[in-house]
Amino acid sequence: MEIREVRSEELPLLQDIERAAGRCFRDVGMPEIADDEPLPLDELARYRQSGLAWAAVGADGAPVAYLIAQHVDGNLHVEQVSVHPDSARRGIGRALLDHLARRAAAHGIPALTLTTFADVPWNAPYYARCGFTPLDDAGLGPELREIRAREAAHGLDRWPRLAMYRAV
């Protein structure tokens, strides 16, 4: 599986991947998450332009998964990682996370962070298997604390959420 930077013309495909990946939330009683729209194209474009958007591509060169990140509190924060359900359970999400960890290490960035749902099997339990550990509130830097506040304002704290950390 090749991982490369996202191309401008692929941004709508990222939205399609996100919509398809989000449907599984309906199966765990979270239809609001399943119906949540992906990031707008201009916002995805900002991640791409900043060099913080990668795609895992299939044999045909088309994205089947993607990861976008941002600099938060001196770390690289995983804003979104999504794998199309047709390509799930093949290690693609882990490969994207490992790619980001290598990029962080190469640039002297000490860790990856993310926020996620605590009780959804393909969220916190999955990230724990990928080397992430939970951060308590005392461990949150000011920017990560702000991300959590925005998530709460968006209604995501209706379900248990947590921040996680992976040293690189």
Buried (B, 14 or more C-beta within 10 A) or exposed (E): BEBEEBBEEBBEBBBBBBBBBBEBBEEBEBEEBBEBEBBEEEEBBBBBEEEBBBBBBBEEEEBBBBBBBBBBBEBBBBBBBBBBBEBBEBEBBBBBBBBBBEBBBEEEBEBBBBBBBEEBEBBBEBBBEBBBEBBEEEEBBEBBEEBBEEBEEEEBEEBEBBBBBBEB
